[in-house]
């Protein structure tokens, strides 16, 4: 019975994490969506390389989501659509009760996945998970958490459901 409860809580936590994380940040903009706002100390655009660099206190705001980092590179397709975003240096993602911290984050727009690396930690309410690498997929219910070196292990804390 307890194992079944734990399984349900684990699945619920994974689903909630996957639904809340900011894949929509870089999705094709719909008419009713808000624009992406990016602030940084410096910005450079390299048309020949199809990329932009943002340096120093980078802040990204989109649809109630906030992502901060020290640096961010945005890579574009030849059609100038966002293909990949690479943030590094104290990456922090906040949205609707979710907090994710890591040293680096890669958002693969076309594959619809986010990869958090370098001591990735994710909180959603009282639930928590950590690993050296956390990979979240938007298209289905998949979440991979990998340990780093031999001494470190994956850690997940599932809080009991609160009675209403």
DSSP file (Angstrom, degrees, kcal/mol; ACC not computed):
  #  RESIDUE AA STRUCTURE BP1 BP2  ACC     N-H-->O    O-->H-N    N-H-->O    O-->H-N    TCO  KAPPA ALPHA  PHI   PSI    X-CA   Y-CA   Z-CA
    1    1 A X     >        0   0    0      0, 0.0     4,-2.0     0, 0.0     5,-0.1   0.000 360.0 360.0 360.0 -48.1    0.0    0.0    0.0
    2    2 A X  H  >  +     0   0    0      1,-0.2     4,-2.6     2,-0.2     5,-0.2   0.880 360.0  53.4 -63.7 -38.1    2.8    2.5    1.0
    3    3 A X  H  > S+     0   0    0      1,-0.2     4,-2.4     2,-0.2    -1,-0.2   0.887 108.0  50.5 -63.7 -39.2    4.7    1.5   -2.2
    4    4 A X  H  > S+     0   0    0      2,-0.2     4,-2.3     1,-0.2    -1,-0.2   0.901 110.7  49.0 -64.9 -41.9    1.7    2.3   -4.3
    5    5 A X  H  X S+     0   0    0     -4,-2.0     4,-2.7     2,-0.2    -2,-0.2   0.920 111.6  49.4 -62.5 -44.5    1.3    5.7   -2.6
    6    6 A X  H  X S+     0   0    0     -4,-2.6     4,-2.7     2,-0.2    -2,-0.2   0.901 110.2  50.9 -62.0 -42.0    4.9    6.4   -3.2
    7    7 A X  H  X S+     0   0    0     -4,-2.4     4,-2.5     2,-0.2    -1,-0.2   0.924 111.8  46.9 -61.4 -45.3    4.6    5.5   -6.8
    8    8 A X  H  X S+     0   0    0     -4,-2.3     4,-2.6     2,-0.2    -2,-0.2   0.916 113.2  48.8 -64.3 -43.3    1.6    7.7   -7.3
    9    9 A X  H  X S+     0   0    0     -4,-2.7     4,-2.7     2,-0.2    -2,-0.2   0.904 111.3  50.5 -63.1 -41.2    3.4   10.6   -5.5
   10   10 A X  H  X S+     0   0    0     -4,-2.7     4,-2.4     2,-0.2    -2,-0.2   0.940 112.5  45.5 -62.1 -47.5    6.5   10.1   -7.6
   11   11 A X  H  X S+     0   0    0     -4,-2.5     4,-2.6     1,-0.2    -2,-0.2   0.909 113.4  50.5 -62.0 -42.0    4.5   10.2  -10.9
   12   12 A X  H  X S+     0   0    0     -4,-2.6     4,-2.7     2,-0.2    -2,-0.2   0.919 110.5  49.2 -62.6 -44.1    2.5   13.2   -9.7
   13   13 A X  H  X S+     0   0    0     -4,-2.7     4,-2.8     2,-0.2     5,-0.2   0.923 111.9  48.4 -61.6 -45.1    5.7   15.1   -8.8
   14   14 A X  H  X S+     0   0    0     -4,-2.4     4,-2.4     2,-0.2    -2,-0.2   0.921 113.0  47.8 -61.9 -44.4    7.2   14.3  -12.2
   15   15 A X  H  X S+     0   0    0     -4,-2.6     4,-2.2     2,-0.2    -2,-0.2   0.926 112.9  48.2 -63.0 -44.8    4.1   15.4  -14.1
   16   16 A X  H  X S+     0   0    0     -4,-2.7     4,-2.1     2,-0.2     5,-0.2   0.932 112.1  49.0 -62.7 -45.8    3.9   18.6  -12.1
   17   17 A X  H  X S+     0   0    0     -4,-2.8     4,-2.2     1,-0.2    -1,-0.2   0.926 112.9  47.7 -58.7 -44.8    7.5   19.4  -12.7
   18   18 A X  H  < S+     0   0    0     -4,-2.4     5,-0.2     1,-0.2    -1,-0.2   0.844 112.9  48.1 -68.7 -32.5    7.2   18.8  -16.4
   19   19 A X  H  < S+     0   0    0     -4,-2.2    -1,-0.2    -5,-0.2    -2,-0.2   0.830 115.9  43.0 -75.3 -31.0    4.1   20.9  -16.7
   20   20 A X  H  < S+     0   0    0     -4,-2.1    -2,-0.2    -5,-0.2    -3,-0.2   0.826  86.3 101.4 -88.8 -32.1    5.5   23.8  -14.8
   21   21 A X  S  < S-     0   0    0     -4,-2.2     2,-2.1    -5,-0.2     3,-0.4  -0.169  87.4-101.1 -59.0 153.1    9.0   24.1  -16.2
   22   22 A X  S >  S+     0   0    0      1,-0.2     3,-1.1     2,-0.1     4,-0.4  -0.254  71.4 133.2 -82.8  53.5    9.3   26.8  -18.8
   23   23 A X  G >  S+     0   0    0     -2,-2.1     3,-1.1     1,-0.2    -1,-0.2   0.854  73.8  62.0 -64.2 -31.2    9.3   25.0  -22.1
   24   24 A X  G >  S+     0   0    0     -3,-0.4     3,-0.8     1,-0.2    -1,-0.2   0.648  81.1  86.0 -69.7 -12.1    6.8   27.6  -23.3
   25   25 A X  G <  S+     0   0    0     -3,-1.1    -1,-0.2     1,-0.3    -2,-0.2   0.890 105.1  22.1 -54.4 -41.4    9.4   30.3  -22.8
   26   26 A X  G <  S+     0   0    0     -3,-1.1    -1,-0.3    -4,-0.4    -2,-0.2   0.160  95.2 120.8-117.9  18.5   10.9   29.7  -26.2
   27   27 A X  S <  S-     0   0    0     -3,-0.8     3,-0.1    -4,-0.2    55,-0.1  -0.333  81.9 -73.1 -73.6 163.1    8.0   28.1  -28.0
   28   28 A X        -     0   0    0      1,-0.1     2,-0.2    -2,-0.0    -1,-0.2  -0.367  62.0-107.4 -57.8 134.7    6.6   29.8  -31.1
   29   29 A X        -     0   0    0     -3,-0.1     2,-0.2     2,-0.0    -1,-0.1  -0.464  30.5-152.7 -73.4 130.6    4.7   32.8  -30.0
   30   30 A X    >   -     0   0    0     -2,-0.2     3,-1.3     4,-0.1    -1,-0.0  -0.571  31.3-104.6 -93.1 165.1    0.9   32.7  -30.1
   31   31 A X  T 3  S+     0   0    0      1,-0.3    -1,-0.1    -2,-0.2    -2,-0.0   0.830 119.7  45.4 -61.2 -33.9   -1.2   35.8  -30.6
   32   32 A X  T 3  S+     0   0    0      2,-0.1    -1,-0.3     0, 0.0     2,-0.1   0.464  93.2 101.5 -91.8  -0.2   -2.3   35.9  -26.9
   33   33 A X  S <  S-     0   0    0     -3,-1.3     2,-0.2     1,-0.1    -4,-0.0  -0.476  74.3-114.8 -83.1 155.0    1.2   35.2  -25.4
   34   34 A X        -     0   0    0     -2,-0.1    -4,-0.1     1,-0.1    -1,-0.1  -0.517  36.1-101.8 -82.1 154.3    3.3   37.8  -23.9
   35   35 A X        -     0   0    0     -2,-0.2     2,-0.4     1,-0.1    28,-0.3  -0.323  36.9-102.7 -71.8 160.5    6.7   38.7  -25.5
   36   36 A X        -     0   0    0     26,-0.1     2,-0.5    27,-0.0    26,-0.2  -0.713  34.0-157.0 -81.3 131.4   10.0   37.5  -24.2
   37   37 A X  E     -A   61   0A   0     24,-2.6    24,-2.7    -2,-0.4     2,-0.4  -0.960  11.4-176.4-113.3 124.3   11.8   40.2  -22.2
   38   38 A X  E     -A   60   0A   0     -2,-0.5     2,-0.4    22,-0.2    22,-0.2  -0.978   2.3-177.6-122.5 130.9   15.6   39.8  -21.8
   39   39 A X  E     +A   59   0A   0     20,-2.6    20,-2.6    -2,-0.4     2,-0.3  -0.968  13.5 149.7-124.8 143.6   17.8   42.1  -19.8
   40   40 A X        -     0   0    0     -2,-0.4    17,-0.2    18,-0.2    16,-0.2  -0.973  54.6-111.0-160.6 165.2   21.6   42.0  -19.5
   41   41 A X  S    S+     0   0    0     15,-2.4     2,-0.3    14,-0.8    15,-0.2   0.867 103.9  12.2 -69.3 -35.6   24.6   44.2  -18.9
   42   42 A X  E     -B   55   0A   0     13,-2.1    13,-2.4    14,-0.2     2,-0.3  -0.985  63.5-170.5-142.4 150.7   25.8   43.5  -22.5
   43   43 A X  E     -B   54   0A   0     -2,-0.3     2,-0.4    11,-0.2    11,-0.2  -0.996   2.4-176.9-142.7 137.4   24.4   42.0  -25.7
   44   44 A X  E     -B   53   0A   0      9,-2.4     9,-3.1    -2,-0.3     2,-0.4  -0.997   9.6-157.5-132.4 139.5   26.0   41.0  -28.9
   45   45 A X  E     -B   52   0A   0     -2,-0.4     2,-0.6     7,-0.2     7,-0.2  -0.973   2.9-168.1-117.6 130.9   24.4   39.6  -32.0
   46   46 A X  E >>> -B   51   0A   0      5,-3.2     5,-1.7    -2,-0.4     4,-0.8  -0.870   3.7-177.0-118.8  94.4   26.4   37.6  -34.6
   47   47 A X  G >45S+     0   0    0     -2,-0.6     3,-0.5     1,-0.2    -1,-0.1   0.853  83.2  54.7 -60.7 -37.9   24.2   37.2  -37.7
   48   48 A X  G 345S+     0   0    0      1,-0.2    -1,-0.2     2,-0.1    -2,-0.0   0.788 115.1  39.8 -68.7 -26.4   26.8   35.1  -39.5
   49   49 A X  G <45S-     0   0    0     -3,-0.7    -1,-0.2     2,-0.2    -2,-0.2   0.455 106.1-128.7 -97.4  -3.7   27.0   32.7  -36.6
   50   50 A X  T <<5 +     0   0    0     -4,-0.8    26,-2.9    -3,-0.5     2,-0.3   0.933  69.5 110.1  54.1  50.3   23.2   32.8  -36.0
   51   51 A X  E   < -BC  46  75A   0     -5,-1.7    -5,-3.2    24,-0.2     2,-0.4  -0.993  53.8-151.5-151.4 156.7   23.6   33.6  -32.3
   52   52 A X  E     -BC  45  74A   0     22,-2.3    22,-2.6    -2,-0.3     2,-0.4  -0.969  13.0-150.5-125.3 145.2   23.3   36.2  -29.7
   53   53 A X  E     -BC  44  73A   0     -9,-3.1    -9,-2.4    -2,-0.4     2,-0.4  -0.961   7.6-169.5-115.7 133.4   25.4   36.6  -26.5
   54   54 A X  E     -BC  43  72A   0     18,-3.1    18,-2.5    -2,-0.4     2,-0.4  -0.992  12.0-174.2-120.4 128.2   24.0   38.1  -23.3
   55   55 A X  E     +BC  42  71A   0    -13,-2.4   -13,-2.1    -2,-0.4   -14,-0.8  -0.968  42.3  23.8-129.1 138.5   26.5   38.8  -20.5
   56   56 A X  E    S-     0   0A   0     14,-2.3   -15,-2.4    -2,-0.4   -14,-0.2   0.802 117.3  -3.0  83.1 111.1   26.2   40.1  -17.0
   57   57 A X  E    S-     0   0A   0    -17,-0.2     2,-0.3     1,-0.2    13,-0.2   0.898  79.6-164.2  48.8  54.9   23.1   39.8  -14.8
   58   58 A X  E     - C   0  69A   0     11,-2.0    11,-1.8    -4,-0.1     2,-0.4  -0.534   9.8-176.4 -75.2 131.2   20.9   38.1  -17.4
   59   59 A X  E     -AC  39  68A   0    -20,-2.6   -20,-2.6    -2,-0.3     2,-0.5  -0.997   6.5-170.3-130.2 127.4   17.2   38.2  -16.7
   60   60 A X  E     -AC  38  67A   0      7,-2.8     7,-2.4    -2,-0.4     2,-0.4  -0.979   4.1-172.7-118.8 127.6   14.6   36.5  -18.9
   61   61 A X  E     +AC  37  66A   0    -24,-2.7   -24,-2.6    -2,-0.5     2,-0.3  -0.976  15.7 151.8-121.3 132.7   10.9   37.1  -18.2
   62   62 A X  E >   - C   0  65A   0      3,-2.1     3,-2.2    -2,-0.4   -26,-0.1  -0.848  67.2 -23.1-162.1 121.5    8.1   35.3  -20.1
   63   63 A X  T 3  S-     0   0    0    -28,-0.3     3,-0.1     1,-0.3   -39,-0.1   0.849 127.0 -42.9  46.9  49.7    4.5   34.3  -19.1
   64   64 A X  T 3  S+     0   0    0      1,-0.3    32,-0.5    31,-0.1     2,-0.4   0.518 115.0 117.2  79.2   4.2    5.1   34.5  -15.3
   65   65 A X  E <   -C   62   0A   0     -3,-2.2    -3,-2.1    30,-0.1     2,-0.4  -0.851  44.4-166.4-106.5 141.3    8.4   32.7  -15.5
   66   66 A X  E     -CD  61  94A   0     28,-2.5    28,-2.8    -2,-0.4     2,-0.4  -0.995   5.6-178.1-128.8 128.0   11.7   34.2  -14.5
   67   67 A X  E     -CD  60  93A   0     -7,-2.4    -7,-2.8    -2,-0.4     2,-0.3  -0.993   5.9-175.8-124.1 130.7   15.2   32.8  -15.4
   68   68 A X  E     +CD  59  92A   0     24,-2.6    24,-2.4    -2,-0.4     2,-0.3  -0.928  12.6 147.5-124.1 150.9   18.4   34.4  -14.2
   69   69 A X  E     -C   58   0A   0    -11,-1.8   -11,-2.0    -2,-0.3    21,-0.2  -0.962  52.5-111.1-164.3 172.4   22.0   33.6  -15.0
   70   70 A X  E    S+     0   0A   0     19,-1.7   -14,-2.3    18,-0.9     2,-0.3   0.841 100.1  11.2 -80.5 -35.5   25.4   35.3  -15.4
   71   71 A X  E     -CE  55  88A   0     17,-2.1    17,-2.3   -16,-0.2     2,-0.3  -0.976  61.9-174.1-142.8 153.6   25.6   34.5  -19.1
   72   72 A X  E     -CE  54  87A   0    -18,-2.5   -18,-3.1    -2,-0.3     2,-0.4  -0.968   7.0-163.4-151.4 134.6   23.3   33.3  -21.9
   73   73 A X  E     -CE  53  86A   0     13,-2.6    13,-2.8    -2,-0.3     2,-0.5  -0.967   8.9-159.4-115.5 135.0   23.8   32.3  -25.5
   74   74 A X  E     -CE  52  85A   0    -22,-2.6   -22,-2.3    -2,-0.4     2,-0.4  -0.967   5.8-160.3-116.0 126.1   20.9   32.1  -27.9
   75   75 A X  E     -CE  51  84A   0      9,-3.2     8,-3.3    -2,-0.5     9,-1.6  -0.878   9.0-157.6-109.3 138.4   21.3   30.0  -31.1
   76   76 A X  E     - E   0  82A   0    -26,-2.9     6,-0.2    -2,-0.4     2,-0.1  -0.759  15.9-120.5-115.2 157.0   19.0   30.5  -34.1
   77   77 A X    >   -     0   0    0      4,-2.7     3,-2.4    -2,-0.3     6,-0.1  -0.402  45.8 -96.3 -78.8 168.3   17.9   28.4  -37.1
   78   78 A X  T 3  S+     0   0    0      1,-0.3    -1,-0.1     2,-0.1   -28,-0.1   0.758 129.9  59.9 -58.3 -22.4   18.6   29.9  -40.6
   79   79 A X  T 3  S-     0   0    0      2,-0.1    -1,-0.3     1,-0.0     3,-0.1   0.361 121.4-112.3 -85.2   5.8   15.0   31.1  -40.4
   80   80 A X  S <  S+     0   0    0     -3,-2.4     2,-0.3     1,-0.3    -2,-0.1   0.748  71.5 139.1  68.3  28.1   15.9   33.1  -37.3
   81   81 A X        -     0   0    0      1,-0.1    -4,-2.7   -53,-0.0    -1,-0.3  -0.762  65.3 -93.3 -96.5 149.9   13.8   31.0  -34.9
   82   82 A X  E     +E   76   0A   0     -2,-0.3    -6,-0.2    -6,-0.2     3,-0.1  -0.440  48.1 167.5 -65.3 127.0   15.2   30.1  -31.5
   83   83 A X  E     -     0   0A   0     -8,-3.3    26,-1.6     1,-0.4    27,-0.9   0.778  62.2  -1.6-105.5 -45.0   16.9   26.7  -31.7
   84   84 A X  E     -EF  75 108A   0     -9,-1.6    -9,-3.2    24,-0.2     2,-0.4  -0.998  52.5-156.8-152.3 145.9   18.8   26.4  -28.4
   85   85 A X  E     -EF  74 107A   0     22,-2.1    22,-2.8    -2,-0.3     2,-0.5  -0.996   7.9-167.8-127.1 131.7   19.5   28.5  -25.3
   86   86 A X  E     -EF  73 106A   0    -13,-2.8   -13,-2.6    -2,-0.4     2,-0.4  -0.954   8.2-179.1-123.4 111.2   22.6   27.9  -23.2
   87   87 A X  E     +EF  72 105A   0     18,-3.0    18,-2.7    -2,-0.5     2,-0.3  -0.862   5.8 176.0-108.2 143.6   22.6   29.7  -19.8
   88   88 A X  E     +EF  71 104A   0    -17,-2.3   -17,-2.1    -2,-0.4   -18,-0.9  -0.996  38.4  53.1-148.3 153.2   25.5   29.4  -17.4
   89   89 A X  E    S-     0   0A   0     14,-2.6   -19,-1.7    -2,-0.3    -1,-0.2   0.835 117.5 -13.4  88.9  95.0   26.6   30.8  -14.0
   90   90 A X  E    S-     0   0A   0    -21,-0.2     2,-0.2     1,-0.2    13,-0.2   0.927  81.4-162.1  51.6  55.7   24.2   30.5  -11.1
   91   91 A X  E     - F   0 102A   0     11,-1.9    11,-1.9    -4,-0.1     2,-0.4  -0.498  11.4-178.7 -71.3 133.1   21.1   29.6  -13.2
   92   92 A X  E     -DF  68 101A   0    -24,-2.4   -24,-2.6    -2,-0.2     2,-0.5  -0.993   8.7-172.1-137.2 126.9   17.8   30.1  -11.4
   93   93 A X  E     -DF  67 100A   0      7,-2.6     7,-2.4    -2,-0.4     2,-0.4  -0.983   7.0-179.1-122.1 126.9   14.4   29.3  -12.9
   94   94 A X  E     +DF  66  99A   0    -28,-2.8   -28,-2.5    -2,-0.5     2,-0.2  -0.989  12.7 148.0-128.2 132.4   11.2   30.4  -11.0
   95   95 A X  E >   - F   0  98A   0      3,-2.0     3,-1.8    -2,-0.4   -30,-0.1  -0.809  67.0 -29.3-163.7 123.5    7.6   29.8  -12.1
   96   96 A X  T 3  S-     0   0    0    -32,-0.5     3,-0.1     1,-0.3   -31,-0.1   0.828 128.3 -31.3  41.3  60.4    4.4   29.2  -10.1
   97   97 A X  T 3  S+     0   0    0      1,-0.3    28,-1.4    27,-0.1     2,-0.4   0.495 114.7 113.4  83.4   2.2    5.8   27.5   -7.0
   98   98 A X  E <   -FG  95 124A   0     -3,-1.8    -3,-2.0    26,-0.2     2,-0.4  -0.894  40.3-176.9-110.4 138.8    8.7   25.8   -8.8
   99   99 A X  E     -FG  94 123A   0     24,-2.4    24,-3.2    -2,-0.4     2,-0.4  -0.996   0.8-178.0-133.6 128.6   12.3   26.7   -8.3
  100  100 A X  E     -FG  93 122A   0     -7,-2.4    -7,-2.6    -2,-0.4     2,-0.4  -0.994   2.1-175.4-127.4 133.3   15.2   25.2  -10.2
  101  101 A X  E     +FG  92 121A   0     20,-2.8    20,-2.8    -2,-0.4     2,-0.3  -0.971  16.2 141.5-126.4 142.1   18.9   25.9   -9.6
  102  102 A X  E     -F   91   0A   0    -11,-1.9   -11,-1.9    -2,-0.4    16,-0.2  -0.976  55.1-114.9-165.0 168.6   21.9   24.7  -11.5
  103  103 A X  E    S+     0   0A   0     15,-1.5   -14,-2.6    14,-1.4     2,-0.3   0.831 101.4  13.0 -77.8 -34.0   25.3   25.8  -12.8
  104  104 A X  E     -FH  88 117A   0     13,-2.0    13,-2.3   -16,-0.2     2,-0.4  -0.976  61.9-167.7-141.6 152.7   24.2   25.4  -16.4
  105  105 A X  E     -FH  87 116A   0    -18,-2.7   -18,-3.0    -2,-0.3     2,-0.5  -0.984   1.9-167.5-142.9 132.7   21.0   25.0  -18.3
  106  106 A X  E     -FH  86 115A   0      9,-2.5     9,-2.8    -2,-0.4     2,-0.6  -0.984   4.8-163.1-119.0 126.8   20.4   24.1  -22.0
  107  107 A X  E     -FH  85 114A   0    -22,-2.8   -22,-2.1    -2,-0.5     2,-0.9  -0.945   3.2-161.6-110.5 115.5   17.0   24.5  -23.5
  108  108 A X  E  >> -FH  84 113A   0      5,-2.9     5,-1.7    -2,-0.6     4,-1.0  -0.831   6.6-173.2 -98.0 100.2   16.6   22.6  -26.8
  109  109 A X  T  45S+     0   0    0    -26,-1.6     3,-0.4    -2,-0.9    -1,-0.2   0.917  80.3  46.8 -63.5 -47.1   13.6   24.2  -28.4
  110  110 A X  T  45S+     0   0    0    -27,-0.9    -1,-0.2     1,-0.2   -26,-0.1   0.863 118.9  40.6 -67.7 -36.0   13.3   21.8  -31.3
  111  111 A X  T  45S-     0   0    0      2,-0.1    28,-0.3    27,-0.0    -1,-0.2   0.537 105.1-132.3 -86.7  -7.5   13.6   18.7  -29.2
  112  112 A X  T  <5 +     0   0    0     -4,-1.0    26,-2.8    -3,-0.4    27,-0.5   0.951  61.5 121.8  53.2  57.1   11.4   20.3  -26.4
  113  113 A X  E   < -HI 108 137A   0     -5,-1.7    -5,-2.9    24,-0.2     2,-0.4  -0.990  50.0-148.7-145.0 155.4   13.7   19.4  -23.6
  114  114 A X  E     -HI 107 136A   0     22,-2.2    22,-2.8    -2,-0.3     2,-0.5  -0.980   9.1-162.7-121.8 135.1   15.7   21.2  -20.8
  115  115 A X  E     -HI 106 135A   0     -9,-2.8    -9,-2.5    -2,-0.4     2,-0.5  -0.968   3.8-168.2-121.0 115.9   19.0   19.8  -19.4
  116  116 A X  E     +HI 105 134A   0     18,-3.1    18,-2.7    -2,-0.5     2,-0.3  -0.886  16.1 175.9-100.5 130.1   20.1   21.2  -16.1
  117  117 A X  E     +HI 104 133A   0    -13,-2.3   -13,-2.0    -2,-0.5   -14,-1.4  -0.829  41.2  52.0-131.8 171.1   23.7   20.4  -15.2
  118  118 A X  E    S-     0   0A   0     14,-1.0   -15,-1.5    -2,-0.3    -1,-0.2   0.998 128.7 -22.4  64.0  79.7   26.3   21.1  -12.5
  119  119 A X  E    S-     0   0A   0    -17,-0.2    13,-0.2     1,-0.2     2,-0.2   0.947  84.7-161.9  59.9  56.4   24.5   20.3   -9.2
  120  120 A X  E     - I   0 131A   0     11,-1.5    11,-2.0    -4,-0.2     2,-0.4  -0.489  10.9-177.9 -72.9 134.6   20.9   20.6  -10.5
  121  121 A X  E     -GI 101 130A   0    -20,-2.8   -20,-2.8     9,-0.2     2,-0.4  -0.999   6.1-171.2-135.6 136.6   18.2   21.1   -7.8
  122  122 A X  E     -GI 100 129A   0      7,-2.7     7,-2.1    -2,-0.4     2,-0.4  -0.994   0.8-172.7-133.4 128.0   14.5   21.3   -8.3
  123  123 A X  E     +GI  99 128A   0    -24,-3.2   -24,-2.4    -2,-0.4     2,-0.3  -0.949   8.6 174.8-116.1 139.0   11.8   22.2   -5.7
  124  124 A X  E >  S-GI  98 127A   0      3,-2.2     3,-1.9    -2,-0.4     2,-0.3  -0.843  71.3 -51.6-140.8 103.5    8.1   22.1   -6.3
  125  125 A X  T 3  S-     0   0    0    -28,-1.4    -1,-0.1    -2,-0.3   -26,-0.0  -0.534 122.2 -22.0  63.4-128.7    6.3   22.8   -3.0
  126  126 A X  T 3  S+     0   0    0     -2,-0.3    -1,-0.3    -3,-0.1     2,-0.2   0.444 118.8 100.9 -90.2  -1.4    7.7   20.5   -0.4
  127  127 A X  E <   -I  124   0A   0     -3,-1.9    -3,-2.2    31,-0.1     2,-0.3  -0.574  51.0-179.2 -86.1 149.7    9.0   18.1   -3.1
  128  128 A X  E     +IJ 123 157A   0     29,-2.5    29,-3.3    -5,-0.2     2,-0.3  -0.999  13.7 179.4-150.6 144.0   12.7   18.1   -4.0
  129  129 A X  E     +IJ 122 156A   0     -7,-2.1    -7,-2.7    -2,-0.3     2,-0.3  -0.994   5.9 179.5-144.7 150.5   15.1   16.4   -6.4
  130  130 A X  E     +IJ 121 155A   0     25,-2.7    25,-2.3    -2,-0.3     2,-0.3  -0.995  12.8 140.0-148.7 152.9   18.8   16.8   -7.1
  131  131 A X  E     -I  120   0A   0    -11,-2.0   -11,-1.5    -2,-0.3    16,-0.2  -0.945  60.4 -96.9-174.0 170.5   21.4   15.3   -9.3
  132  132 A X  E    S+     0   0A   0     14,-1.4   -14,-1.0    -2,-0.3     2,-0.4   0.832 113.7  23.9 -70.1 -29.5   24.4   16.4  -11.3
  133  133 A X  E     -IK 117 146A   0     13,-1.8    13,-3.1   -16,-0.2     2,-0.5  -0.987  64.8-174.5-141.2 127.1   22.2   16.3  -14.4
  134  134 A X  E     -IK 116 145A   0    -18,-2.7   -18,-3.1    -2,-0.4     2,-0.5  -0.988   6.9-169.3-121.5 123.4   18.4   16.6  -14.7
  135  135 A X  E     -IK 115 144A   0      9,-3.0     9,-2.7    -2,-0.5     2,-0.4  -0.961   2.7-170.8-116.3 124.6   16.8   16.2  -18.1
  136  136 A X  E     -IK 114 143A   0    -22,-2.8   -22,-2.2    -2,-0.5     2,-0.4  -0.947   6.6-156.5-117.2 134.2   13.1   17.1  -18.6
  137  137 A X  E     -I  113   0A   0      5,-1.6     5,-0.5    -2,-0.4   -24,-0.2  -0.910   6.1-161.4-111.8 136.2   11.1   16.3  -21.7
  138  138 A X  S    S+     0   0    0    -26,-2.8   -25,-0.1    -2,-0.4    -1,-0.1   0.783  81.8  63.1 -85.8 -29.2    8.1   18.3  -22.7
  139  139 A X  S    S+     0   0    0    -27,-0.5     2,-0.3   -28,-0.3    -1,-0.2   0.664 114.8   0.6 -79.7 -15.7    6.4   15.9  -25.1
  140  140 A X  S    S-     0   0    0      2,-0.1     2,-2.0    -3,-0.1    -3,-0.2  -0.917  92.7 -70.7-156.2-176.9    5.8   13.0  -22.7
  141  141 A X  S    S+     0   0    0     -2,-0.3     2,-0.4    -5,-0.1    -3,-0.1  -0.477  77.1 130.8 -86.1  70.5    6.2   12.0  -19.1
  142  142 A X        +     0   0    0     -2,-2.0    -5,-1.6    -5,-0.5     2,-0.3  -0.976  23.1 166.0-125.3 140.0    9.9   11.5  -19.0
  143  143 A X  E     -K  136   0A   0     -2,-0.4     2,-0.4    -7,-0.2    -7,-0.2  -0.938  13.4-165.2-149.0 124.4   12.4   12.9  -16.4
  144  144 A X  E     -K  135   0A   0     -9,-2.7    -9,-3.0    -2,-0.3     2,-0.5  -0.946   4.1-174.3-114.7 133.2   16.0   11.7  -16.1
  145  145 A X  E     -K  134   0A   0     -2,-0.4     2,-0.4   -11,-0.2   -11,-0.2  -0.991  10.0-170.0-125.6 122.2   18.1   12.5  -13.0
  146  146 A X  E     -K  133   0A   0    -13,-3.1   -13,-1.8    -2,-0.5   -14,-1.4  -0.878  17.6-127.2-115.8 144.0   21.8   11.4  -13.2
  147  147 A X        -     0   0    0     -2,-0.4     6,-0.1   -16,-0.2     3,-0.1  -0.360  17.5-140.9 -78.3 166.0   24.4   11.3  -10.5
  148  148 A X        +     0   0    0      1,-0.2    -1,-0.2    -2,-0.1     6,-0.1   0.655  65.3   2.9 -92.6-108.6   27.7   13.0  -10.9
  149  149 A X  S >  S-     0   0    0      1,-0.1     3,-0.8     4,-0.1    -1,-0.2  -0.053  88.1 -87.9 -74.5-178.3   30.9   11.3   -9.6
  150  150 A X  T 3  S+     0   0    0      1,-0.2    -1,-0.1    -3,-0.1    -3,-0.0   0.795 124.3  51.3 -63.3 -30.5   31.0    8.0   -7.9
  151  151 A X  T 3  S+     0   0    0      2,-0.0     2,-0.3    -4,-0.0    -1,-0.2   0.670  96.8  79.1 -84.5 -16.9   30.4    9.3   -4.4
  152  152 A X    <   -     0   0    0     -3,-0.8     2,-0.3     0, 0.0    -5,-0.1  -0.706  59.4-170.0 -97.7 144.5   27.3   11.3   -5.3
  153  153 A X        -     0   0    0     -2,-0.3     2,-0.2    -6,-0.1    -7,-0.1  -0.851  32.3 -92.7-125.9 163.0   23.8    9.8   -5.7
  154  154 A X        -     0   0    0     -2,-0.3     2,-0.4    -9,-0.1   -23,-0.2  -0.506  41.6-158.5 -70.1 142.0   20.5   11.1   -7.0
  155  155 A X  E     +J  130   0A   0    -25,-2.3   -25,-2.7    -2,-0.2     2,-0.4  -0.993  15.4 174.1-130.8 130.0   18.2   12.4   -4.2
  156  156 A X  E     -J  129   0A   0     -2,-0.4     2,-0.5   -27,-0.2   -27,-0.2  -0.999   9.8-167.3-134.1 130.9   14.5   12.8   -4.3
  157  157 A X  E     -J  128   0A   0    -29,-3.3   -29,-2.5    -2,-0.4     2,-0.6  -0.979   4.5-167.7-118.5 119.8   12.2   13.9   -1.4
  158  158 A X        -     0   0    0     -2,-0.5     2,-0.2   -31,-0.2   -31,-0.1  -0.930  12.7-147.4-109.4 113.9    8.5   13.4   -1.8
  159  159 A X        -     0   0    0     -2,-0.6   -32,-0.1     1,-0.1     3,-0.1  -0.494  27.6-100.7 -77.5 147.4    6.4   15.2    0.8
  160  160 A X        -     0   0    0     -2,-0.2     2,-0.1     1,-0.1    -1,-0.1  -0.339  45.0 -96.1 -64.7 149.9    3.2   13.6    1.9
  161  161 A X        -     0   0    0      1,-0.1     2,-0.3    -3,-0.1    -1,-0.1  -0.450  40.7-121.1 -65.6 136.2    0.0   15.0    0.4
  162  162 A X        -     0   0    0     -2,-0.1     2,-0.1    -3,-0.1    -1,-0.1  -0.630  25.3-116.0 -81.4 137.5   -1.6   17.6    2.6
  163  163 A X              0   0    0     -2,-0.3    -1,-0.1     1,-0.1     0, 0.0  -0.459 360.0 360.0 -70.1 141.7   -5.2   16.9    3.7
  164  164 A X              0   0    0     -2,-0.1    -1,-0.1     0, 0.0    -2,-0.0   0.415 360.0 360.0-100.4 360.0   -7.8   19.4    2.5
